[in-house]
Amino acid sequence: MLVLLGLGVVALTGGGDSAPKPGGAPGAAIGRPAGTGPSPTSYSSSPSSSAYAGIANRSADPKPLTEGEAFPSSAAKMPLPDGKVSVKLRAKRLDGDCAAAVWGGSVGEELGKGGCTQAARAIYSDTGHGYALSVAVFNLAGSADADRFVARLETTIGAGFVRPLEAPAPLDRFGRGFGMARGLAMGHFAVVSWAQRLDGKGDEKDENLLSLLIEGGKAPRCSAARPAGPADPRPAGTGPVGPGASTVRPASAAGHISVGFRRVAVNIAYR
């Protein structure tokens, strides 16, 4: 299944910080994260793959994310495969200080080590069917930093995590009750999706929550092109979202689709 992926967030009018200098170096100075916050009930992560070899290092992709690469109007609505649930974009923000998008000292420290220069967040909901989705994108120095960050979150639940973007009721309850999250390293970017029901109920068998986690990795979009990277050795197929699950692989090399990372187009398929 071919899917579009991407990165970028529009800063709300008057919101967000000024853009950082292009590139950025590891060990970036960030502010102090909040000391408390919510955590999902379950979380899994996957490292970057060869599909993102062209953006494995920010030095090769130095231009900061811009408003023009932010969630465009075409990404403002996200229908799920069941044909009923369709979450809509309710709020979005781009911060130059990555500490604004997380809580917990160890999480902030990891972002600092990884040279994080930008954090982009968005929150979606379908109030009629009672589902919500939070998406956060972190601009790190390299794929190793992104890999390390998404893996680190597995050990910090309850003591630090990504902060969902604040939004009016009923999204002010996001983070309470049962929730599932997934971290994906995509080159030097890390994307963390967090899905839950607005009433805080549900479990890991909820197909809509699983679908939201997958759609969350595709939510941010921008476009450009480069030749597709080398084939990923992992076998084709589909599978459940979960710890250790392979998340992306190149599809056939006979063409390519626009993938949201700036200046990059690759063939991929979600597993």
N, C-alpha and C positions, 0 to 999 in steps of 0.2 A: 504494500500500500504506500503510494507516494504521498508525502505530507510536506507542508510548508513549515519551516521553522524560522525564527528570527529573533532579533534583539533590538531593543530601543524602547524608550518611554518618553512621552511628552510631559514636560513639567507643567503643572497647573499654573494659571496666571498668578504671578506673585509667589509661587512655590518653588522649592528646590534651590540648590546652590549653584554658583557659577561653575562652568565646565573646568575640569582640571587640565593641566598641561598634557599635550599629546604624549603617549607612551607611558610615562610614569615608571618609577623604579620600585623593585621589591623593597619591603620595609617601609611602605608609605605610612606617613603619620596620619592617623585618623583620630576623631574625638573619642569621648568616653561613651560607650553604649549604655542604654538604660539598664538598671540593675535587676529589674523584674519584667516578666512578660509571659505570654502563653506559649505552649508547646503542643504539637500534634500528639495523638495517641501512638501512631506508628509512623515510621520513616524508613525509606530505603534510598540508596544512591547508586549511581553508575558513573565510572570514569569516562573521559573523552575517548573518542575512537579515531581511526585514521581518516574518517570522513571529514574531520575538521583540521587536518594537517596544515592547511593553508592559513589557519588563524590560531595555530598552536602557541604563538608568541605575540604579545601586543606590539612588540617592536616592528612586526611586519604588518600590523593593523593599528597604527598609532592614533588615528583620529578619534576623538571622544564621541560617544553617542550623542546625537543631536535630536532636536524636536522633529526634524524632517524624517528621522528614522524611527520615530516613536510609534506606538500603537496607532495605526491609521484607522480611518473610519471603517475600512473593510474588516478590521479585526475587533470591532466594537461589539460584535455579537458572535457567540460561540455555541452553535447547536450541537447536541450530542447525538450519537448514532441511534438512540431509541426514538428519535423524532419528536419527543415531547419536551424534555428539558432543554432550555436554551439560555445560557447565562449571558448577561449584558455587562459591559464595562461601566462601572459606577464611579471610579476614581483612579487617578494615576499620578505618578510623581517621579521626578529624577533628582537625586541628591548627589552632590560632589563629595560629601562626607559619608562613607559607607557605614559609619557607626549609627547613623540615623535609622538604618534599616534592620538592625539586629538588637538583641539584648543579651546580656551576659558577657563578662569580661573575657572568658576564653574564646568566645566566638569573635569578639572584636580583635583580640590579639591575633587570631588566625588570619583575619582579613588584612591586618597590618603587615604581617609577614608575607602575605601573598601580593602585596602591592596594590590593593584595591583602590581604585580612583573614582568609581561611580557605582551607585546602586539605584536601580530602577524598579519601581513597584507599581502594581495595578491590582485592583480587586473587582471581581465580577459577582453577579448574583442573578438568580431566577427566583424572585420572591413568591411567585405563584406556586412553584413546585418545591420551594424551600431548599434550594442548593446554593452554595457559594464557593468561590475559588479565589485564592490569593496567589499572585505570581511575583517573584522577585528575581532580578537579574543583576549579577555582580561582575564588574569589569576588572579582571585580575591580570597579573603580569604574564602568566603563561599557563599552559594546560596542566602542568604539574601542580600549580597553585590551585587551580580550579578543582582538580581531582582531590587534593588534600582537603579543601574546604568542604566539599559535599560529603566526604567521608567523615570529617570531623563532627559534623552535625549529628551523626549517629550516636556519638558519645556524650553530647551536651543536652539532650532532651531533658527538660525539667530544670536545667541550670543555665540554659541559653539557647536561642534559636533565632530565626528570622522573624521580624516584627511585621504582622499584616498591616497594610496601609489602613489608617483610620478612615471611617466612612459613617454616614448617618444610619440610624436604625432602619432595618434590623441588623445591618452589618456591624453595628457596635458590639454585637454579641459574638462576632467571629473569634474563634480560639477557645470557646467554652464547649465542653463536651467532647464527643468523639470526632476525631479528625485524622486524615491520612495525608502524608506529605512525601514528596519525592525530589531528590536532588540530582541534577544532570550536569556533568561537566561537558561543555561544548567548545573545544579549543580553549582560549583564555577566558571564556565566559562560564559562569556557573548560574544555572537556572533552578530555582526552588519553587515548586508548585505545592499548594496546600489546599485540599478539598474537604468540605464538610457540609452537613445539613445545618440549616439555620436554627433548627430546634435542638441541635447538639446530640441527636440520637443517631442510630445507624451502627454499622459494623463493617468489617473488611469484605463482606460478601456483597455489599451494595455496588451493583454494576455502574451506577451513575457516578459514584465517587471514583471508581477506577477509571472511568472514561474521562472524568474531569482532570485527573492527574496527567493523563496522556495529552489531552488538549492544552493543558497549562504549559507544557513544554513547547507548544506551537504558537502560543498566544502572541508574544512580541514578534514584530516583523519589520524587516527592511530588506532591500534587495540590491544585488550587484552580481558580478560574475567572476569566476576563475575556473580553470580546468579542474575537473573532479580529481580528488586524491586517489591513492592506491586503494585497491579493494580491501575491505575488512575481511579477515579470515574467518569470522564467526559465521555459522550457517544461517541460511534464511529461515523465516518462519515467524510465527506469532506466539506470544506467551503472555502470562499474567504479569502485572506490575508487582515487584517484590524485591527483597534483598538479593543482590547478586544477579538480578535479571539484566540481560543485555538490552540496551535501549535503542540503539541506532545501528544501522549498517548501510553501506552503499548499496544502491540497487543496480540494475544493469547499466553499463557504461554507454549505452546507445542513446545518449541524450541527457539533459539535466533539467532540474527545476530550480526555481528561485528560492534560495534559502535565506532566511531573515538576517543572518549575520552580514553586516555591511561588507560590500565588495566580494561576496562569496556566493557561488552557486554550486551545489553538489547534489548528487543523487543519494537519497536516504530512504529508509523505510523503518517505521516503528515496529518493534517486536512486541 
